[in-house]
Amino acid sequence: MKQVILNADDFGLTRGVNEGIIRCHREGVLTSATLMANGPAFDDAVERAKANPKLGIGCHLVLTGGVSVTPPEKIPSLASSDGRLPKSLGEFVARVSSGRIRTVDIETELRAQIEKIRRADIEPTHVDTHKHTHVHPRVMAVVARVARDLGISRIRNPVESFSDSWRSASHHRASRIPDLAASAAVLSVGWKFRAISVQYGLLFPEHFLGLAATGRLSAAALCELIDELPEGRTEIMLHPGICDADLAATGSRLQGQRQIEMEALLVPEAKRAVAEHAVQLITYRELN
């Protein structure tokens, strides 16, 4: 049996991103989204999620970019005095690798983000991380422990096989080398992810797609991934949304790309590919 979770990251980033995600769920093939507790459009996302109960809502844990949910004085090694989290992934990785960010501060912030989502009466189906920070072994262990302690039993498997990365990146040859390098770096810690997930009793799909092609899944590329889905359960990561002034103001590197991925989820060909190959659309709720 082939089952697929089509997940939209960055729910709560802007109202335009939220609108695009909900449109892809109502009119297209999107089944799941992960909510940013520190997103500027968090309240709008919560309202839209409650109006669309079939959309699976996970927690998009954020350790880089934006403002912390926890008061900054309680997590001084992670957030600046004005509550800013590390600006870039590179800065975060350097600081966490050198021990300048304390594990307890990471754990405190992760708990606060999940608890904020629950206070909004949304029960997260799973957790993943913004910029895939849980690929870092130190962060991976904290995310797994927090998820287990808070009763969340499902987590994104961020590891994409090299063959899948090559295939998904083939639509954009000019950017294939850096994309594949990033994918290879994640692949190298796959064994660690699986070991920690088993240790904490966390479930995850067997396959993950969209890493090497982040922000570049056109309609043709998405349909090809669906056409060639392996047996078992797969998550395909996407970043749909409406490109507008609010999105530009966030500084996100994905701008017009979000519009392209939104259109990919809406084309009739995507639904046709799902039907032709007898693919079952699921959320993380069905991951047992």
N, C-alpha and C positions, 0 to 999 in steps of 0.2 A: 504494500500500500504506500502511496505517495501522499504525504501531508506537508503543507507549507504554511508558515506564519509569515505574512507580509507586514513588517513592522516599520512604522514611521518614528524616527527619532525627533527630539527637540519640540515635542508638544508643550506649549506654554511659552515658546520663545517670543512670538509676536502674534497678534490677532490674525494676520494674514497667513502665517504658518498654520495656526489652529484651523482657520477656515478651509485651507487646502487639504489638511488631513481629514477633516470631517467629510468634505466633498468626496475624497478618494474612498472613504469607507461607505458612504451612502450610494455612490454612483459607480464605484469601481471595485477593485479586488482587495483593498486594504483591510486587514483584520485586526491590527494591533497598533498601539502607539505607546511611547514611553514619555512620561510627564516630568518636566523639570520643575522641581519644587522651588527653585530660585528664579524661574523664568519671569520676565516682566509681564507676560500675559497669562500667568498662572490661573487667576480667578476666572478669566474667560474660558480657558481650557477646561477647568473643572465644570463649569456650567454646560459646556458643549458635551463633555463626556457623560454627564448625567442624563442628557437628552438623547444619548445614543448608547444604551446599555449593552448592546451586542459588541461594541468595540472593546477589545481587551486593553486595559490600561496598566502599564508597568511603571516602574520608577526609574527615571533616567538620572542616575546619581552624578552630581557635578562636583568635581574637585578642581577644575580649572576654568576660569572665566566667570564673570558676574560677581554677585555678592553672596556671602554665606547666609544660611538660614540661622545659624547659631550666632549669638552676640560675639563680636570679634575678641573681646577680652577673655572669653572662655576657650578660644582656640588660637592663641597668639602665634604659634609656629606655622599655622596654615593660612590665616587671614591677616591682612594688614589692619591697622588701627581703624580704618574706615570700612572694614568688612570685606575688602576685595580679596577674592581668591587669586592664586597665581594666574597671571595673564595668559600664559601660553603653556602648551603641553611640555615643551622643552624645559621651561623654567620649573614646572612642577616635578618632572622626572629628575632633574638635577638636584633639586632640594630634597626630594624624598629618598633618592639613592644615597645622598651624603648624610642622611640622618637629621637634617635640619628641620624636617617636618616630623613631629611626634606622632606615633601610632594612635595615641589616645585622642589627639585632636582630629585626626581623620575619622576615627570611629564616632566621636561626638557629632561631627557634622553629618555623617551618613545617617545616623539614627535620627537626627533632627529633620532631615529631608523626608525620610520615610514617614515619620510621625506627622509631619505637616500634611502630607497627602492623605493620611488616614483621618486626620482631624477634619478634612474636607469631605469626609464620608465616601472616600474611594479606597477600595481594597486592592492594592497592587497585585497584579497577576505574576509579576516577576521583577527582577532588577537587571539593569545593564548600566554602563557608565559612559558619560560624555567623553569623547576622544579615546574611548577604550582604555581608560586609566587602570582598570582592573587586570590588564595584561601584566602590569608590574607585580612581581611576586609579593611584595609587602602589602600592596593595596588589595591584591587578590584575596589574601587571607583575611583581611579586615572585612571586605565586602561579604565574603562567605559567612563569616562569624556573625556579622550584624544581621544578614538575611535570615540565618537559622534562628538566632535569638528572637527575632521579631516575627517568626512564623511564616516567612516567605520561603518556599521550597523550590523555586525555579529561577534560573539565571541564564543570561546569554552566554553561549559558547562563542567567543570572539575569534576562534581559529578557523581560517579558511585554507583549504588544501591548496597546494601550489598549482595543481592542474585547474582547479576552479578559478583561482586568481588569474592565471594565464588566459583562460577562456573569457572571463568577464572583462578583463582589461584589453582584450584584443580589438575592441571597437574603438580604442583610443590609443593608437600605436605611439604617438608622440609622448604620452605620459606613462607608458607601460613600465619603464625601468624603475622610476621612483615608487610607483604603485606596488610593483612586485617586491621591491626591497622592504617596504613597510609590511607587506603581507608575510614575507619570509621572517621578519623579526618577531611577529606575533606567533608564527608557526613554531618557532624555536622554543616557546614556553608552553606549547600545547599539553605536554605531559604533566607539567606542573598544575595547569588549570584543571585537568581531569582528576589528578590526585587530590587536590584541595576540595573540589566539588564532591567527590566521593566521601572524603573525610567528614564533610559537613552535611551530607545527605541531600545535596542539591541536584535537581534534574535539569537537563538542557537538551536541545535538539542535537541530533547526531551531526548535522551539516549546517554550515553558515556560509552565506553568499552576500556579496556586496562590499566587501572590505577594499579590494583592489580597485573597484569601480565606484567608490564613494562619490556621490554627486554626479555620476555620469551614466546612470541607467536610463537610457532612452527607451522608447517603446519597443524598438527592435531588440535591444539588449535584454530587456526584461522578459520579453516573449521567448527569447532564446534560452534564458535560464529556466523558465517554466517548462519549455519543450524538453529540456535535458535533465530535469530533476532526478536525483537518485532515489532509490527506494528508501523508505523511512521518513523521518521528520527533518525539515529544513527550515531555517529562518533566512529570509531575504531582507536585508536592511536597506531602508530608503530614507530620503530626506525631502519629502514633498512640501510644497508651500507656495504661497503667492509672493512674488518678488515686488516689494513696495518700499516706500521711504522708511518705514519702521524697521524693516529687515536690514536695510543699508545702515541704519543707525546702530545696529547691534555689533557691527564689525565682523559678522560671520563670514568666513571665506566662501561659503555656499550661498550664492545669490540667485542668479538666473538659473543655476543648475536645479534649484528646488522646483522651479516651474516645469522644467523638462521632466523631472521624475514624477511630478504630479500628473502631467499629461500621460506619462507611461502607464500609470495605474488606472487611468480612465479610458484608455482606448478599448474598443470592442475586441480587438485582437487578443488582449490579455485574458478576458473572460473566455474567449474561444479556446485559447491554449489550455486553460484550466480544465474546460469541459472535454476537450479532445483527448487529453491524457489522463482523465479520471483522477485529477488531483483534488484532494480534500483541503479546503481552506479552513484553518483552525486558528485559535489563539493559544496563548500559554496556559489558559485554563484547562485545555484538553490534554496537556502534556502530563501524562501519568505513567 
